[in-house]
Amino acid sequence: MAHLLTLVALYFLSVSQTVLGSPCIAFDANWNLYALGLNGKDYNASTQDKWTGGNMATDFTAAGRPPFDGPNTTCYLSQFQNAIYVMNGDTQNPNSIYMYDATALTWSQQATTPGGIDVGSSTCILDHDTNVGYCLAAGEMWFLNLQSLKAAQSEPIAWTDVGPAPYGPNYNPVMALADNHIYFIDVPNVPAGSMDIFVIHYSFFQPQPQEYPLPSGTIPATHGKTASLFQPTSVCPFDHLFFSSCF
């Protein structure tokens, strides 16, 4: 019988596991919430209307999943494909991307050809509209075209070098996705309250930072985490959240 956990238990288990590996949280295109890589298990907490009243998350751990043993595992929703991509989830296969098909309920392992990127030390986003992953590693921007894949193909996918970012190799990237743009936060020499922007469809770094004033206060120039606010499948995310590491 599948093990069951409450949503609160999933949260505390994910916190305790961060020192052992890198579990991650992701939604599918139907807004089911997944907690992946918790003590060797994967859980489906269903949709938001099921998160109260003692409802339980279901263990759906299946064959072919990544071991989630990397120090920097990240998960990305491919909304059009209803698939979840896992990067840096397998220390034995650091260049592989694992794909969970949330419709067929199956895992598969996609090989990639890294070229020169160190995938394990990169910071990435997945563009909603093009299904292309963009990563910044040691000051160099790379992309990986995942096409319309929700299961691995037989041929490896090659990483493509976009070129150097204007920030140098020592920048610790904070990247966010919104409105077909990548936003860079805490960039050297960019004042608090402003962000640098990469225009995805033109593969172009804007030469000047963009200011984003707030009704009160200022977006801090500090490291942190981001999250895109997804819309219905046909609409790209227009907003992102920034969680400062100062808090």
N, C-alpha and C positions, 0 to 999 in steps of 0.2 A: 504494500500500500504506500502511496506517495506520502512523504512527510508534509505537514502543514505548519506554517508560521503566521503569526499576526504581522501586520505592517510595522508595528512598533518593534517587534522582535527582529525583523529584517534590518531595521535601521541600526539597532545596537550591535547586531552581528556584523554588519558592514563596517562599522567603526572599529570593532575589535580585530577585524581581519586585515586592516590596512597595513599592519606591520608584517604580515605574512605574505602578502601578495597584493594585487590590485583588482579587487572586485569593482564592478561598475554598474551604473543604473541607466536604463534606457526605456523609452516607450516604443511601441510599434505604431503603425498607421491608424490603428483603431483605438489608440490611447490606453492600451494595456500597459501596465508598469512592470518592468522586469528588473530583478536584482540578480546579477550574474556573477558567478565565481565566489559565492559565500561558503567557505569551508568545504570546497569541492562540489557545491551544489548550485543549481540555478532555480529561481523562483519566479512565478507569475502572480502578481498581486491584483490582477484584473484592472478594471476601470475605476475612476474616482468614486463613483456611487457605491462601490463595494468596500471602500476603505474604512467604514465606520461600523459600529455594532458588532465588533468581534469577528468580522469576516477574516478568513484565513487565506494566506498565500499558498499556492500549490507548487510543489517540487516537480519541475518538468525536465530534470537533468537527463540528457540523452547522449547517445554515442556521437563521436565526431567533434565534440565541443573542445575549445582550447582549455589548457590547464589553468589559465589565469594565474600564472606564476611569475609574470614580469613585474618589474618595479614601476612601470609607467603605462599600465593597460588603460586604453580608452575605447569607448563604444560610440557608434554613430548611427542614427536612424536614416536609412534611405527611404524616404516617405513614399515616393512613387512606386518603389519595388516592394514595399512592406517587408524590408529586410533590415537587420542590424549587423553592422560590420564591427569587428573587434580587431584592434591593432595592439601590438606589443603584448599579446596574451600568452605567448609561448616562447620561453627562453631558448628552447631547442630549435625553434624555427622562427627566428626574429623577423624575417622578411615576409612571412606569411600573414595574410589577412583572413580571418575566419568569418564566415557569413552564416547568419541564422535567418532562414526563410520562415517568417512568422505566419505564413499561410500554410505551407507544407509541413511546418514544425520540424525542420531538419537543419543540421549543421553541415558545412563543407569548408574545406581549406583551400584558399586561393594562393598560389605561388606568385611572387613578384620578382622582378629583376631590379635590384636597387640602384644600379649605376654607380653613384657615389654617395647616396644619402645614408646616414645612420638612422634607420627608422626608430630604433630604441631611444634615441635622445631627441627626437623631433617633437614639435608641437604642431597640431593639425586641426583643420576643420574639414567638414564635408559639405560642399555646396549643394543646396537643395535642388536647384533647377537642372544643373548639368550632371550631377552625380560624380563630380570630380573632387578628389581629395587634394587639399593644398597643405603642405607642411613646410615649416621653417626649421632648419637645422644648421647650426654653426654659421649663421648669417646668410645661408643660401636658401632660396625658395624652390620647392619641387612640387610637381603635381602627378597624380595617378588617376587615370581615367577609368572609372569602374563601370562605365557604360550603363547597361540596364541589368546588371547582374544581381541576382538574388541567390544564386548558387555558383560554385566555382566552375570555371572552364578549364579545359585541359592545358591550354597554353599559359605560360606566365604573362603577367602584365608588367610592362616596363615603366619605371619612374622616369619622368622628364624633368630636366634641370631648367627652371624658368630663368635663373640668374641670381646674382647677389641682391639681397635686400639692402636698403640704404642705412641699416642700423648697425652693421658690424657684427662680428662673431660673438661678442660678449653679451649681447642683448638676450635676456631671459624672456622669451615671448609670452605675451598675453594676447590671445587671438579670439575674436568673436565674429559671428556671421549674422548679417542682416541685410536685406534688400539687395542681394547679389553683390555685396561688398564684404571684404574682410577688414575688420577694425583692429588696429594694434594699439594697445594701452600700455602705459608706463614706458614709452619709448624715450631713449636718452635725448635730452635737449628739447623735448616737447613739454610745454607747461601743463600743469594740472588743469583739467577741464577740457583738454583737447585730445584728439586721437588721430593717428595716421591711418590712411585708407588705401587698400589695394582693390582696384576695380576688376572683378573677375572676368567679365565678358571682353575686356580689352587687355587683360594681363598687364596692368599698368598701376604703378605706385603713384598716387597723387603727390605732386612736389611739395605741397604745403599741408600742414595739419589742419584738421577741421575742428572748430570750437563747438562745444556742446554745453551751453549755459544751463544752469538749473535755477528753479525759482528761489531756492535758498541753498547755500553751500556750493561746493565744487567737486567734480569727480576727481578723486585723489590720483596723483601720479605715483602709483604703487603697484606691486605685483598682486595678483589675485586670480580668480576663476571667473569664467563666463558661462552663460547658457542662453541659447536662442529660444524665442517663444514661437513655437510652431503654430501654424494656421491649418485650416483644411488643406487637403493634399494639393490642390491646384494652385495654392497661394504660397508664395515664398515668405519666410519669416521677415517681418519688418522691424522687429524689436529684439534686443538682447539685454540680458542682465549682467551686471558686473558685481562680483563679490570681492571686496578688498581684503587682502590678507592682514590689514591693520585691525580688523574686527575679530 
